[in-house]
Amino acid sequence: MSPLFKVVLLVAVVVAVWFVVRAVRAGSGPSLGSHVSFMPVEELPERARQAIDVQLAQDQLIGAVKLYREATGAGLKESKTAVETYRWKHGGGAR
């Protein structure tokens, strides 16, 4: 095996390990184009939206996220994103 080939192989292995470690630390697998999608709280039925408003008025983000999940069947990440976005749009800000 030539020394040049060994160097190229070593660099390729280091780059592959770096990519995997970076992907794991970011909380995602090595995938392309991952994103979070959700239904805005504003599009939920009135009753569900009012219940979420009550929870947010009481500073109960977890309760609001649970209500959103019950209403939509969305996952935790999507639900939290939707509720936090709704809170931010209505002047609640990030807490």
N, C-alpha and C positions, 0 to 999 in steps of 0.2 A: 504494500500500500504506500502510495507516495505521501510525503509530508503535506503537500497542498491539499490533497483529498481529505486527510485527517483534520486539517484546520477548517475546511468547508463543512465537514460533517459535525465538528464540534460547535461551530457557529449556528448551524441549523438546529441542533439539539437545544442549545441555550435559548434561541428565539422561541422554539416550541414550548419549552418550560416556562419562559416568561409570559407567553400568551395565556397559557392555562392558569398560572398563578394569578394573573391580573383578572381573568374572567371569574375565577372562584372568589377572589376578594371583593369583586363588584357584586356578588350575589347572583350572578347569572351564569349559565353554562356557556360554552363556546357556541353561541348562536348569532345569527345575523338578523338585524331588524326586529328585535323584541321591543314591544311597547305595551303600555297600559291603556285599555279602552274601557269606557264606562258610560252609563246613561246619566246625564245631568240630573241632579236632585229636582231641578225645576220641572222636569218632564215626568216626575212621579205623580201618582194620584194625589189629590188634595189632602186626603186624610194622612197618608204616609209623610208628605212634606210637612204638614203641621206638627206631627209627632216629632220629626227630626228638628224642627224649629224650637220646640219646647226643650228638647234635650240640649241643643246648642245654647239656648238662653240660660240654661242652668249650668253651662260650662261642662257638659257631660259628653265629650267627644266619643267615648267608647259606646255609650248608649245610642248615640246618633248613628254610628257606624253599624251597630247591630240592627237597628231599625232599617237602615238602607239595605243591608244584606238580606233581611227577611223579605223586603219588598221586591228585590231584584234577583236574588239568588247569586249575586256576584261574589267573587272571592274577597278575601280580606284586603289585599293591596288595592284592588280596584275600588272597593267600598270606601276605604280611608281616603283615597285620592279624590273621589267624588264629593265626599262630605267636606273635606278640607277646602276644596275648590269652591264649593257652595258657600262655606263660611267666609272665605276670603272675598268672594264677590259681593257679599252682603255686609261687608265692613267688620267682620269678626277678626280678621288678621290671623296670623300664625301664632300658635301658643305653645 
